[in-house]
């Protein structure tokens, strides 16, 4: 399945979280989004948000910088 990519490496929270929320709002069920993160606060807050909202998630690398979310 092809996924979209959202590069947030130049953004810090709360702006990174806001941009991630906006991008995810347009996802259809089973669509995926890869989020590129640089800010430590975003690496903590963005996964918490998507877990709470019922998205499936997994980190694509270590150290964590690419988060794959899938809308259920």
C-alpha positions, 0 to 999 in steps of 0.5 A: 500500500502506498503512503503519503509523507508529511515532513515535520522535521523543521517544526516543533510542538505544538505546530507539528501536532497541529499539522499532523492532525490536519493531514490525518483528517483527510485520510480514508480508512486504511490509508497510511501516512508517514510522518517525519519527526525531528523535535523530541516533543513531537516524537512524544506528543504525536504518537500519544494523540494518534493512539488516543484517536484509534489510529494504528501506528509503528515506528519505521526506524530507530532512533524514532524519526519516521512514524507510520500511522494508518486510519482504521 
